């Protein structure tokens, strides 16, 4: 609308408005997750993961295989303090045996790329 109005009022070509874009970069780093369930059955682990995804909201839920056990873990926390703060909420959401574990986590960073 702005381009059309500008062209009609001034008799010139429409103004080209540059649009920036953004890229999400993922970096794997040492951090913490919260383990909420462990089992030797992949089916039980996947079921627990689906249930957890409905309960935990925005946090990512992972199934990690550490033979012979499948572990269901929540979150990508860089600092132990973040994980401990989230742990109390997960315990209140029905995971009384949850605990913080050291793990490799995925850090997501949004990078703005200006259009040239």
Secondary structure, DSSP 8 states (H G I E B T S, - for coil): -HHHHHHHHHSS--------EEEEEEEEEEEEEEEEEEES-HHHHHHHHHHHHHHHTTS-EEEEEETTEEEEEEEEESSHHHHHHHHHHHHHTT-TT-EEEEEEEEEEEEEEE---
